[in-house]
Amino acid sequence: MEDHFCLYFRATPDPHEALLPPRLHRQPHGHVLRRAEGIELDFELVDLQTGAQHKPEYKAVNPNALVPVLDDDGFILTESAAILRYLAAKTGSAAYPTELRARARVDEAMAWFYGNYYKDCAYNLVYPQLFPHHKRRSDEAHAATIAWGQEKTQRWMGVLESHFLGRGHDFLCSDQPTLADYVGVEMVILAEMVGSTFADYPNIRGWLARMKVLPHWAGTHQVYDGFAASLAGREFVTV
Ligand SMILES: N[C@@H](CCC(=O)N[C@@H](CS)C(=O)NCC(=O)O)C(=O)O
């Protein structure tokens, strides 16, 4: 049986765009889906810029009014981590190993990125500097948010550098990329948007270099790269 899914995603010019084949509502971690064998994805665009996520017909699918959401033949699934695990498990992707401890390592790293890194890097450091709707109510509150994000992100980058990437593997959990790498790399490259070169983090630099030469990387990051290029010359608080 051919697997056929529909994933609702966000619209450009959001930097998380551009990752998946047509008719999946794209978001960064979806990069992995393209790699999973035997997967057919339809993409439906939810244009966050115009508030399409708040339309009644969309909220009937995902009451959170967020992307992504997966519709697998009427089985509706929200939360990107759950979606990735579902698709990887359903297609037997090696990116989500079945051996107990190997899988636990992948789950550990995914939880770390979602629970620790992402909130500080994206929501406190990067998004407030890029997106008007993340502007705080006063300049003081805005600057304090970014300073908090910078400090915390630097801390998490240290853990990523010496703990997750200090174990001698090419990728986060093994010598092959897993769901954790596909999730994590999209969160880490956000820091590049605000000027980070990871100069003090050789393990992170090496890992990014290995991720960026994987099949599908270039083709799935065109819009992302375009958005990043549009920021050239702007000054940011960086890490
Ligand atoms: N925990 C959710 C978070 C989803 C989420 O925050 N999506 C953002 C885009 S990354 C969104 O839809 N934002 C729309 C809005 O803020 O109105 C997941 O991982 O799927």
The ligand as an ORCA input file, in Angstrom:
! r2SCAN-3c Opt
* xyz 0 1
  N       4.624     22.415     19.547
  C       4.229     22.698     18.199
  C       4.560     24.127     17.903
  C       4.024     24.533     16.558
  C       4.284     26.011     16.303
  O       4.635     26.791     17.204
  N       4.092     26.422     15.045
  C       4.280     27.807     14.694
  C       5.224     27.877     13.534
  S       6.826     27.214     14.007
  C       2.955     28.393     14.247
  O       2.138     27.717     13.663
  N       2.731     29.681     14.526
  C       1.524     30.340     14.125
  C       1.173     31.465     15.012
  O       1.960     31.761     15.917
  O       0.105     32.054     14.794
  C       4.931     21.741     17.214
  O       6.095     21.397     17.453
  O       4.319     21.333     16.231
*
